[in-house]
Amino acid sequence: MTDQDNCSSRNSASDPGQVVLVLQGGGALGSYQAGVYQALHEAGIEPDWIIGTSIGAINASLIAGNAPERRLSRLREFWKKMEQSPVWSFRDVFPGFNEKLSYWSTVTNGIPGFFRPNPLAHAGDSYPLGADNAGYYSTAPLEKTLTELVDFDLVNQCTPRLTVGAAHVRTSEMHYFDSRDVRLGVKHVMASGALPPAFPAIRIDGELYWDGGILSNTPTEAVFDDNPRKNSLIFAVHLWNPSGTEPTTMAEVLNRHKDVQYSSRIASHIARQQQAHRLRHVINQLAARLPEGERNSAAVRELAAYGCPTRMHVVRLLAPQLDRETHTKDIDFSPSGIMQRWDAGYAHTKAVLQRRPWIGEFDPLSGVVLHEEPQGTLLAAE
């Protein structure tokens, strides 16, 4: 199949095409994504397609699995369930101590609506837990929560389309479960968030799947590789900072390591897509310059079909770093951490919607236009 077979026609400059929301994995950092959606929702922008991995898949299901007027309240209900509030507060006496209490509460007790400890996992590394239970925690509470908050009949109406990424355990291949192609259920979303060794793999159609973030934590390639490829306005919501300073302490090493690991080389991936789409546009331009007689020949038509007229606008939104943030930030389910990241997502997205950088004149050879938003602002924990 040629690229032309995989493309749809270009829209006008004022109509960037389908709206796609791409949500990265990152545990507690995912409250930033909820703030992003709130700003889009209030602006009257509902996604045509949502692609998520891990916590991104969970947020995506909460949006796709509810009517527009209920989506925001469902997101709030989910994140309220995630909050870990310490019994005692030491915020004024020992800054940051509340967050540490929240962390240890999460590690020790789990989160009632998300996961609970699996005591048998501590019976020894060789204890036979079974493939479906091999994890330090059980995600049965998440299944109950999603079943209550997500209407999967609505998800499978494909308005919006929902895609969740998971890693196939046996083959280590990335697999995207897409509501356009298969009927999605709660297990597909759980599989996308089954991060080992904390959570056990989830079995779908006889096969086990882990969190897609261990292979591709920023599933933007699903848009670029779609068939047919369409003009798109892509809001790519990143939770891990791809850029950072050199670490000087072991705490900083652990924190920076996670950012590097889960930011998924998005910059180089986008650069490659920009090159590929530019070549497709070049093919179109060259074919248009040929005399009509040559252009209509079978050989030239075959070669010209590798061109593609679509344009992708990628708006990258980056979650902020909080003051005193550590490598445990992805399990910082403290109320203050959730609130600050949610508010940051809301503020960042409102700012970009006011600017609308995808409107205007662009290089006709550019098939992928990246709009880099300012790096996440450093926020001080309350």
QUINORQUI-V623753 format. One record per backbone hydrogen bond with DSSP energy under -1.0 kcal/mol. CO is the residue of the C=O (numbers start at 1). NH is the residue of the N-H. If there is no record, write none. Layout:
co->CO nh->NH
co->CO nh->NH
This chain:
co->3 nh->6
co->4 nh->7
co->6 nh->229
co->12 nh->15
co->18 nh->233
co->19 nh->48
co->19 nh->49
co->20 nh->235
co->21 nh->51
co->22 nh->237
co->23 nh->53
co->26 nh->29
co->27 nh->30
co->28 nh->31
co->29 nh->32
co->30 nh->34
co->31 nh->35
co->32 nh->36
co->33 nh->37
co->34 nh->38
co->35 nh->39
co->36 nh->40
co->37 nh->41
co->38 nh->42
co->39 nh->43
co->40 nh->45
co->41 nh->44
co->48 nh->161
co->49 nh->21
co->50 nh->163
co->51 nh->23
co->52 nh->165
co->53 nh->56
co->54 nh->58
co->55 nh->59
co->56 nh->60
co->57 nh->61
co->58 nh->62
co->59 nh->63
co->60 nh->64
co->61 nh->65
co->63 nh->66
co->65 nh->151
co->67 nh->70
co->67 nh->71
co->70 nh->74
co->71 nh->75
co->72 nh->76
co->73 nh->77
co->74 nh->78
co->75 nh->79
co->76 nh->80
co->77 nh->81
co->78 nh->82
co->90 nh->94
co->94 nh->97
co->96 nh->100
co->97 nh->101
co->98 nh->102
co->99 nh->103
co->100 nh->104
co->101 nh->105
co->102 nh->106
co->103 nh->107
co->104 nh->108
co->105 nh->109
co->106 nh->110
co->111 nh->114
co->111 nh->115
co->114 nh->142
co->115 nh->111
co->116 nh->138
co->118 nh->121
co->119 nh->122
co->120 nh->123
co->124 nh->127
co->127 nh->129
co->130 nh->133
co->133 nh->135
co->136 nh->118
co->138 nh->116
co->139 nh->143
co->140 nh->144
co->141 nh->145
co->142 nh->146
co->143 nh->147
co->144 nh->148
co->145 nh->149
co->146 nh->150
co->151 nh->155
co->152 nh->156
co->154 nh->157
co->155 nh->158
co->161 nh->50
co->162 nh->179
co->163 nh->52
co->164 nh->177
co->165 nh->212
co->166 nh->175
co->167 nh->210
co->168 nh->172
co->173 nh->168
co->175 nh->166
co->177 nh->164
co->178 nh->181
co->178 nh->182
co->185 nh->189
co->186 nh->190
co->187 nh->191
co->188 nh->192
co->191 nh->194
co->193 nh->195
co->194 nh->211
co->195 nh->199
co->197 nh->136
co->198 nh->137
co->202 nh->209
co->204 nh->207
co->207 nh->204
co->208 nh->169
co->209 nh->202
co->210 nh->167
co->211 nh->214
co->212 nh->215
co->212 nh->216
co->217 nh->25
co->218 nh->220
co->219 nh->222
co->220 nh->223
co->220 nh->224
co->221 nh->225
co->223 nh->226
co->229 nh->8
co->231 nh->18
co->232 nh->313
co->233 nh->20
co->234 nh->315
co->235 nh->22
co->236 nh->317
co->237 nh->24
co->238 nh->319
co->249 nh->253
co->250 nh->254
co->251 nh->255
co->252 nh->256
co->253 nh->257
co->254 nh->258
co->255 nh->259
co->256 nh->260
co->257 nh->261
co->258 nh->262
co->259 nh->263
co->263 nh->266
co->265 nh->269
co->266 nh->270
co->267 nh->271
co->268 nh->272
co->269 nh->273
co->270 nh->274
co->271 nh->275
co->272 nh->276
co->273 nh->277
co->274 nh->278
co->275 nh->279
co->276 nh->280
co->277 nh->281
co->278 nh->282
co->279 nh->283
co->280 nh->284
co->281 nh->285
co->282 nh->286
co->283 nh->287
co->284 nh->288
co->287 nh->290
co->291 nh->295
co->292 nh->296
co->294 nh->297
co->297 nh->301
co->298 nh->302
co->299 nh->303
co->300 nh->304
co->301 nh->305
co->303 nh->306
co->304 nh->307
co->305 nh->4
co->311 nh->232
co->312 nh->369
co->313 nh->234
co->314 nh->371
co->315 nh->236
co->316 nh->373
co->317 nh->238
co->321 nh->379
co->322 nh->325
co->326 nh->329
co->328 nh->331
co->329 nh->332
co->330 nh->28
co->331 nh->333
co->333 nh->84
co->334 nh->338
co->335 nh->339
co->336 nh->340
co->337 nh->341
co->338 nh->342
co->339 nh->343
co->340 nh->344
co->341 nh->345
co->342 nh->346
co->343 nh->347
co->344 nh->348
co->345 nh->349
co->346 nh->350
co->347 nh->351
co->348 nh->352
co->349 nh->353
co->350 nh->354
co->351 nh->355
co->352 nh->356
co->356 nh->359
co->363 nh->366
co->367 nh->312
co->369 nh->314
co->371 nh->316
co->379 nh->323
